[in-house]
Structures are given as C-alpha cells and as structure tokens.
C-alpha cells in the first residue's frame, strides 16, 4: 500500500507542477497579448530616402539627356548652311555664264 500511496503522491505532485506550469504559461500569454512591438524604421527610412534621391538624380540626368538629344535633332541639318549658299551661288554663276555664252 505504501507503494500505491507514493505513486499517488508523486502523481499529485506532477499534476500540481503541471497546473503551475499551465498557470505560468497563461500569465506569459496574457503579457504577450498586451505587449506591443514597435519596430525601429529609422535605418530603413534613411536607406529609402537616399535611394529616392539617387533615383531623382538619375531621372534628372535622363531628362537632361533627352532635352539635349531633342535640341540636337531640331538643329540637325543634312547640309551645312555655308555649303548650301556656295551651291546656290555656283548654280547662279553657271547659269549666268551659260546664258552669256549663248547670247553672244
């Protein structure tokens, strides 16, 4: 009978320990539910801001390139102005010389 009493006492002690453990876990769970976690976003915010500045600089560089390219295309000519003037003068001189030769 003593063995049975010892086993019963041991079982009661284990059940009490288990109940105490469950109570502690319930308290911890209650604390965890009440605890709010705040994240520190300062490092990420600074990284995002520097990335945004870099993207803005790249955007401005691309826009400047586009503007210069558009201006170059607007100013682009097949022949330079001096070549066109020389060509017109040469044609006028040749027409006048040919007409002078035929008229004389």
Secondary structure by P-SEA (a helix, b strand, c coil): caaaaaaaaaaaaaaaaaaaaaaaaaaaaaaaaabbbbbbaaaaaaaaaaaaaaaaaaaaaaaaaaaaaaaaaaacccccaaaaaaaaaaaaaaaaaaaaaaac
